[in-house]
Amino acid sequence: MLAKLYRKIVPEKTRKLIYKAFLGNLLMLIRDFPGTMRWYRCKLYYSIFSPKNEIEQAYKAWGIAGNSPYPYIWKKEYDEQHYEVNVDNMNGLPYVFHNGKKLYFKRDMLTFAEVAYRGLLIEQDKRSAHRYVDSYEELKGKTLLDIGAAEAIFTLDTIEYIDHAYLFECEETWIEALEATFAPWEDKITIVRKYISDVDDDNNITLDTFFQDEVRSIDNLFLKMDIEGYERKALKGATHILEHGRHISGSVCIYHLHDDKKVIESELKDFNLKTSIQLGYLYFEKEMRSAIIRFWS
């Protein structure tokens, strides 16, 4: 009740200034008191003692940058920016202009679309541990498999380079946003309403089965996987592609499960694929974890 009254009485611009000045930190303290206390202890410790290794360097940066998944001092460059969120009069969806293109969000994300967009920019900054590629030109002539598409900012960034993209997304509210974002390139986009896994059933499909049914080649594929801990299953369902596809490459998230880095790297090497871990860390599940493994044939 009080929150609704506050939003009604105080103009949005004023609310943003208040939030930036002190309310954001106060709300974070209230909502995640144990996590905030860990952050304060880390900040205090590394203001006294010097880091001894890369992970400790990340903790020091986290203490300086603020309590978020991104332990990067440079992220303040984004924190200080305002990103305007618009509403499309035709479909009612919120969107931002991203590199001159409209990037749409789910219709219930209007109030926090700016925060979500800022996080996406930080994740795909070239200095980030979550960066999928060094250069988007790496996808020139490729077929992109955007597995766990959500808003599909990575596909939008590479749309001028790729031959085609398959967007694997099951949430209908995201599909509505995806259709709006990629309307100008509908001939290059196929939205697939299936979860990628290691089984085939009404809701799931393996990549091997998907491409068995498709006329497209399994060569020149780029696999981007960000599926909340199901990356291992997705790779197990892509055995034929990874063994027999030519010029295969990709980036896989390796932070959702504690031992993802070790397990997924081993799985990829079993297919004689070359791998490298993207430099840096994310703060996730109370520890610093590597975020992305890249692979290529």
Buried (B, 14 or more C-beta within 10 A) or exposed (E): EEEEEEEEEEEEEEBBEEBEEEEBBEEBBEEEEEBBEBBEEBBEBBEEEEBEEEBBBBBBBBBBBBBBBBBBBEBEEBBEEEBEBBEEEEBEBBBBEBEEBBBBBBBEBBEBBBBBBBBBBBBBBEEBBBBBBEEBEBBEEBBBBBBBBBBBBBBBBBBEBBEBBBBBBBEEBBBBBBBBBBEEBEEBBBBBEBBBBBEBEEEBBBBBBBBEEEEBEBBBBBBBBBBEEBBBBBBBBBBBBBBEBEEBBBBBBBBBBEEBBEBBBEBBEEBEBEBEBBEBBBBEEEEBBBBBBBBBB
